[in-house]
Amino acid sequence: MGRLFGTDGVRGVANSELTPELAFNLGKAGAYVLSKEEQRPVVLIGKDTRISGDMLEDALSAGILAMGGNVIKVGVLPTPAVAYLVKYYKATAGVVISASHNTFEYNGIKFFNGEGFKLDDDIEEQIEDLIMRKIDINSHITGDKLGKCLAAEDDALDLYARFLESTVDIRLDGMKLVLDCANGASYKVAEKVFRDLGAEVTVLANTPNGININEGCGSTHPENLQARVVAEKADLGLAFDGDADRLIAVDELGRIIDGDKTIVMCAKMLKDRGLLAKDKVTATVMSNLGFHKAIEEMGCNVEVTQVGDRYVLESMLKTGGIIGGEQSGHIIFLNYTTTGDGILSALQLVKAIKSCGKKPSDMADEITIYPQILKNAAIKNENKKKYMEDPEIRAEIARVEELMDGEGRVLIRPSGTEPLVRVMIEGQDIDVITKLAQELALLITKRLG
């Protein structure tokens, strides 16, 4: 598998790349590294609805128990629930078994520290080093030194639901919502939260069977949600991904409200209430030009990071920002939680809509989103970062940038996982930017492929 930990934990096809043996070793190595700080670490484990979740949970748990660590299994819950509950239970660390928005045959293992943040890189590297070098850390402990599974003192789902409900100071009586739970980790808790707050709720994709997670549903496939919102004459649709750390919303006309628009709408609410710290919003380089213009029109500024929620979080912690995220709907409200949370984001969006008294469509139409075209240039892997060294490519990029000046923008970036350079052009005329992106991608492939 090469390097084990990517930007979002250890991922792979379950039982092929992400095997029970690897999960067991991750449990052992993780408990060993964590035991340097705490003699008997306590690890909280949550998972989504994938069929491979049970296998990986048991293997991971066995590894932790074999090293003398204790385990608390909280069952099927969203990724952000584990980030919250690890603090509530005062656990040493938390683990989520999920592959987020990917199809069911994939799975992943992601660690959180005791504060609900992703593990520091140096701790991940220590765990990885033990596994990759096949260092025998098994102390063959016996007797009462072995770990055990602990029962959670309170119902984890209820605890998380109460936390979510505490983040808003409104009731939703009379509001008609459609939820799409992606047959994933939110299939119980999302409905509970919105019903508790008084909303009239219709729920889609809430019958997981282990293999239907993200299948034609959820935040990456909102088409059914769009149609159902219109059919039900609902006020709003809310779609989560498999582990419920993302939100894609749908207005009452059945149109998508993506992460960019949600962030703007929520940032405006915070600004109007005097709560937007330093008048700052954090976003990635992929955020739309219209997003930037909307934030600037509010008298605020955008802190730009590279693509990836971990970079958004790092920037927010450094600059003091309290809201940031990505077009994909991964949004962090740092005054409430430490990671993206789809249900929490949905609650903040609903609060923003009710606060301003406008329809979702009217609020969304205040933000002009420019067409974006993304084309991939297939090249040799060793050439991924050399595109600016080629004079012909550099000259063409400069020409396109000059052409788009004031009307759009050009973003060229190497893929983090594939032998590709991604060409993104944004502008007002979709035909023009499509042609420019295709030509530039072809040039990069010709010169560096």
N, C-alpha and C positions, 0 to 999 in steps of 0.2 A: 504493500500500500504506500510505500515511500514514507514521508513524514506522516505521523499519526494524526496530530491535532491540526485541523485547518482553522479558519477564522471562526467556525461555529462548532467546535468539538470534533469528535471522531465520527466520520460518516462512511457508509458503504452499503453494499447489498447484504442484507441480513443472511447469516449462515454461509456466506461465500467470502465476502471481504470482512464484514463485521461479524466474526464468529463468536460462539460462546467461550471458546478458549481465549480470544482476545478480550472479551468482556471480563472474564475471570481475572486475567492478568492486569487489566485496568483497575479492577477492584482491589487486587492485592497491592499493586504499585501505588495506587492512590492512598490506600489506608496506611501504607508504610511511610509515604512522604508526609501525610497529615499527622501521623503519630509522633513526628519530631516536635510538633507544636502541642499536641495533646495526647497523653498516654493511651487513652482509649477513645479514639475519634467516633463521633456519631454522624452517620451519613443519611440524609433524607433522600428517598428515591421516588420520583414520579414518572409517569409515562403517558404516551398517547394510546390510541386504540389499535395500533398495528398488531398483526398476528404474531410477529416476532418479539413483541414487547415482553411477554411472559418469560420466554427463553433467556433473553438478555438480562432481564431483571434478576432472575434466579442465579445466573452465572456471575453477574456483577456482585450480587449480595454475597455469594459464596466466597468470592475473593476477599471482600471486606471482612467477613466473619473469620476467615482463616488467618487473618493478620491481627485478630483481636479487636477489630472495630465493631461497633453496633450499627444496626440498620433500622430505620423507620420507613416503612413502605406506605405511601399515601395514595397509591393506586392511580387511576386515570384522572389527570388534572393538567391544565395548561402549564406551559413552561414558566410564565410569570408567577403562577401560584407557588411553584417550588422556590423561586427567588424570594417571595414573601414569607413562606412558611419556614424556611431555613432559619430566619431570624426569630420567628415566633417560638419555635421549638428549641431555640438556642443550640442548633446543630453545628457541628464543625464544618460541614460542607453539604451541598445538595447536588443531586444528579438528575438530569432529565434524559429519558430514553425516548427520542423522537427524531424524525428526519423532516420536521416542519412541513413545508408545502410539497415535498416530494411524494411520489407514488408509494404504495404500500410495501413493495419489496425492499425498499431502502429503510435503514434506520440509523440512528446516531446516538452517541453518548456525550453529554455536555455537563461539565462540572461548574458549580457555583461555590464561592467561598461563604463563610458564615455571615457575611454582610449582604448576601444576595447579588454580588457582582460576579462576573465570570472570573475564573481563577487567573491569577497573575501568570504572565508568560513563563516566568522562571520556574513556577511550580509545575506547570504543564510540561516544561522541558525536563524537569527531574523525573516526572512520571514516565514520559516518553523514553528517556534515556535508559531507564531500568528495563523497559520492555524491549526496545530495539537492540540493546546489547545483551539481552537474555541473561541479565544478572539474577542469580538465585537469591531472592530476598525471603524465601520461606523459612521462618525460624522454627517451623515444626512445633509450634506451641500446642499445649494440650491442657486438659482439665479446665479450671475456671478462668483461664486466660483467653479462651476462645470467645469470640463475639456472639451476640444474640440479636434476634429481631425484637424490637421494642414496639409495643402497641402505642399508637398515637393517643394522647390524653383526650383530645377533643376531635370531633369530626372535621377532617381537613377541608372538605368541600364547603361546609358551613362557615368555617373560619375565613376562608378565602372570599366567599360570597359576601360576608359581613364587611370585610375590608373594602371590597369593591363598592358596596353600597355607601360606605362612609366617605367616599371621595366626591360625592355630589350632595348638594343641599336642596334638592328639588324632588318633587313627586312627578310621576309620569302618567297619572290618571287621565284617561281620555285619549292618550296617544296610541296610535296603531302602528306596530312594528312587525317586520318580517325578519327573522334571523336565519342565517345559513351557517350551520355549525361544522360543515365539511366532513361529517361523520368522524369527527376527531375529538380532541381533548376537551372542547367546550360544550359537548353535547348535553350535559346536564346542568352545569353551573351557569351558562349564559341565560338559559330560559328562566332559571330560578331567580337570578338577579333582576331581570327586567319585569318579571311578574311580581316580585316582592315590592318593586317600586311603583306598581300600579298600572303598568302598560298592558294593552291588549296585544298578545303575542301569537304570531304564527311561526312555526319552526320548520325549517327544511333541513335535510341531511343530518338527522339526529338519531339514526338507527345504525350505528357502526357494527360491522360484522368481522372486522379484522383485515379485510382486503378492500373495502370501499372508501377508505380515507382519501380525501382530495379528488375522488373520482367524479369528474364532471360537476364539481361543486366547490364551495368555499371561495376564498378571496382570489384564487387564480382562475376560477370558472364561475363568474357571477351571473351568467346568462339566465339561469332559472330564477334566481333571486330578482333580477330586473323584471322579468315577466310577471312574477308573483306579486311584486309590489304594486304594479299597475292593476292587475286583476283584483287584488284585495282592496284597492284604493287606500293603501297604507300611507302613513306619513313619511316613513323612512325604511330602508332595508340595510341590514348590517351583516357582512360576511366575514368570517374568520378563517384562518388556515388551520392545518392539521394540529398544530400545537398551540393555536390561539394567541400567538404573539403579534399577529398582523390584523389590520382592519381595512376592508374596502367597503365603502358605503354606497347606497343607491338612493337618489332623491325620489320624490313622489311621482316624478314623470318617468322613472325607470332609467335615469342616466347615472353613470358612474361618478362618484365623488372619490377621487384617489387620495393617496397619502399627502400629496402636495396641497390639495384643496382643504383637506381636513386640518392640516397643520395651520394653514392661514386662518381658517375659521376659528380654531381654538386659540390661536395666538391673539387674534383680535379681541376675543372675550377676555383673555388675561390682561391685555393692554387696557381695555376699557375699565377694568376693575382695579387698575394700578398694580397688578400682580406679575407683569412680565419683567422678570429680572433683567436689568441692564438693557431693556428694549432689544433683546437679542434672541434670534431663532437660529437653530443649527440644522443644516441640511447637507446633502452630498453633492458632488459635482454633477450628478444626473438630474437634480431637481430642475424643474422647468423654468425658463426665462420669465414666464408669467408669474410664477411663484415669487421670484426675486422682486419683480416690479410691485406685486401686491404688498409684500412685506415692507418695501421701501416707502410705498404710499402711506403706510401706517405710521411712518416716522421711525421705523425700526431698521435693524441691520441683520444680515445673514452671515453666520459663520459657516464657511464651506469646508467640508472634509472629503476624503476619498470614500469610495463606495464601501459600505459595510456598517452594520449597526454598532460594532465595537468601536469604530472610529468616531461615530457620532457621539457615543457615550464618553469616550476619552476627551473629546473637545468640550463637551458640556461640563464635565468635572473640572476641566482646566479653566474655562472662561466664566463659569457661574451661570450658564444658561439653564433654563428649566424645561424647555420644550424643544424637541428636535426629532428628526426622522427621515424617512425615505418615501419616495413615490409608491413603493410596494405596499405601504401601509404599516410599516414597522415604525411606530412612534413611541418616543420615551417622554413621559411626564415625570421629570426627576424629583419634583416636590412630593410625589406619591410613591414612586417605585424605581427600581434600578435597571429595568430592562423594558423592552417593548411589550405592551399588553393590549391585545385587541379589544377585550371587553372594557377595560378601563378607558381606552381611547374612544370607544363607542359611547360610553357614558359622558365623557367630556364633550364630544360632538353634540350629543342630544342636549346637554346643558347649554352649549353655545347657541344652538338653534332656538331653544326656549327663551334664552336670555334676550335675544334680539327681536323676537316676535315675528320673524320672517319665515316664509317657507324655505325648506332646504334648497330648492331649485333657484330661488331668488338670491340666496346667499352665495351659492356656487357660481351663479352667473356674474357675480361681481369680480370674479377672478378669471382673467383671460389666459387660457392655456394654449401655448403655441404648439403646432404640430412638431413632433420629434420623429426622425427617421434614424434607425440603427442598422448598420450594415457591418458584417464581419469580413475582415480580410484574412484569409488563411495564409499563414507564413511558416517559415521554419522557426521552431521553438527558440533557438538561440538568437533569432533576430527580433524578438518581441519588443525590445526596448531601443532598437536602433533606427526607428523610422525618422527621427529628427536628424540623424546623421547623414541621411541620403539627400543630396541637394535638390533633386527633382521632386521628391516628396515634400521636402520643406518648402519649396517654392509654391507648390500647388496648395498646401495648407494655408500659406500666407495669402494667396490669391482668393481662396474661398472665404477666409476670415475677413478680408477687406470687403468682399462682396456682401457679406452678412452683417457688417458693422452697423449697429443700431437697429437692425431688423431681425437679428437672431444670433446664433453662436455655433461654434464648432468645438467638439470635444473628441480627442483621440486618446484612447487608453488601451494598454495591453491587457488581455485577459489574465486573471490570476490563476486559472486552472487549465487553459487550453492553448494550443499554438495559434492564437488569433490576436489580431489588433481590432478593437471595436471602434467604428467610425460613427459618431452621433452628430447629426446636424439638426438644428432647430431653427424654424423660421415661419413666416406667415403663409408662404405658398408651398403646399405639400408637393406639388409636381416638381418645382424647382429644387427643393431640398432633397427629394428622392433621387433626382438625376445627379446632383452634386455628390451625394453620399455614395452612390453606386460607382461613379467614376473614380472617386478618391480611394475607395476600397479596392477596386480593380488595380489601380496604380500601385498601391502598397503591396498587393499580392504579386504583381508582376516584378516589382523591384526586390522584394525580400522573400518571396515564396520559394 
